[in-house]
Amino acid sequence: MISYMLKKRLSLKIMIAALGVLGFLVPEAALATTQFSDILYFNGRKHFLDSLPLEQYDDPGNPLPKFRAPNTATWRGYIATWEIDGDVLYLKAIRAWTDQGQVGLPALFPGRKGPVPATWFTGRLKIPQGPVIKPAVPHPIYGKYLLITVEKGRVVNQEVIDNPEGTGSLGR
């Protein structure tokens, strides 16, 4: 009886140690919850973004607050809603969590009431298209992506890219 209990405890300790090592060696495994996407309204449709335009925002005169994760599906601490109107990318709304609680667009951009032109953003907006071909965590991989290239908040190009191998090599 005693040896059975010792073996059980030893097995449990080994399992916990192995999980710890796995979490250290493969950090993605520690973030094993699919993350909520930002939302983009474009061409009259709602899309889920596989990119994070707000991450490029950097204004020393008006820094973003320190966000905190409200749950394991929102590690970045916010969910932003974007819109492309004409050829301009706007930040329409945001649900963000800080030490003071949940905040919105006025907390990030005091004195601004409407959508904020995303002039700080240069990069690609990646919009998943079609079926999931690999249910990867924290971001599933799709067979196609609509890539919208933006320079200083203005759309300059858009193209659909096939991802037949499901490599996810298009970057975030």
C-alpha positions, 0 to 999 in steps of 0.5 A: 500500500505504501509503495503504491502511494509513493509510486503515485506521488512520484508519477504525479511529480514527474508529470508536473515536471514534464509539463513545466519543461514543455511550457518552457521549451514550447511557450505556445503550449502555455497559451493554448486558448484561441485568441479573440480577433479584432474585427474589421468592417470592410466592403459592407461585411464584418471580418475577423482580423488575424493581425493587430494594427493597434500594436504599432501605435506609439505616441509618447505624448499620449501613450496607451494604457497598460492593458491586462488580460480579462481572460485567457482568450484575450491575452493582449487585453483588448478587442478593437473594431476597425473599419475601412471607409474609402481608402482609410483605416479607422479605429472605430471602437475598443473594449480594453481592460486596465487596472481601472476596469474596462475602458473604451476609445475615449480612454485611449484617445481623450477628446476624440469622439468618433472613429480615429484614423489609424495613421500610425499603422503601416503593414498588412491586415490579414483576413482569414477566408474560407475553411480552417485547414489547421485548428492551430492554437492560438490562431487557426490556419486558413486556406486563403487570406485577404491581405490588405496593405496599408501605409500610414493608415491608407489602403494601397493594395489588396490581394487574396493569397492561397495557403494550400500547405497550411503553413501559416507562413504569412505572418501575423 
